[in-house]
Amino acid sequence: MNKQINVAVDGTAGSGKSSVMSQIAQEFGFDFIDTGLMYRAYTKLCLEKNLDFTDPQAVASLVPDFNCSYDQNGAIYIGTTDYTPFLIDYNVAENIKYVAANPQVRAKMVELQQEFAANKGKIMVGRDITTVVLPEAELKIYFDSSPEARAMRRFIQNEQQGVNPNQYQDILRQIQQRDQWDQNRSVGALKRAADAWYLDTSMLTLEEVIDKVREKLKAVV
Ligand code: C5P
């Protein structure tokens, strides 16, 4: 398969971009990089060091030494430690907004992400990939999905997994709050690039979205 291109993907939280694009990456032989894991891993390191998240200088203090890598399955490593299992912690989710809004942290992440993508063959997913990290990517995709559709998907998933309490209205409010943070921070905000292919997944199943992306990618590679 042709791996001389990069695919940049942004979109709202829970729009299905990671599930879809990791599968597509496997199918087409791209490396998959979920950049959200970098912000999560950085947040975890801040927690380990007991840093004060409300102090931007304290948060930025880990920037000079921060480095990470991904394996072929998309797991993220700090040194030789696989951090992926630690990144769904409640504490990580609670504090990540301080990390994602920190300009010094973002500058470092962008630098590392551009290095990862330098040799092409990457599908990179995040919030600022099509606009800041890889604006010249050969294919740019913007995933969207209505807050209601995302909340309903999460609600059904929770039901299936026996998550309790499981309130649709609470889930919807959390999703709207996250969109607010993502779209309104002063650096690295989620924006739809004018030349990105726009894909609204609200009314589509996972398989339908994968089919559409597959067709699109076939036309590009
Ligand atoms: O995608 P995911 O939900 O794992 O992202 C975790 C957090 O990292 C989110 O708050 C998101 O705003 C942030 N993020 C970011 N820039 C990226 C990827 C994720 O600010 N490129």
Residues whose N, C-alpha, C, O or C-beta is under 5 A from the ligand:
A	BS01	C5P	A13 T35 G36 L37 Y39 I96 A100 V125 G126 R127 D128 D182 G188
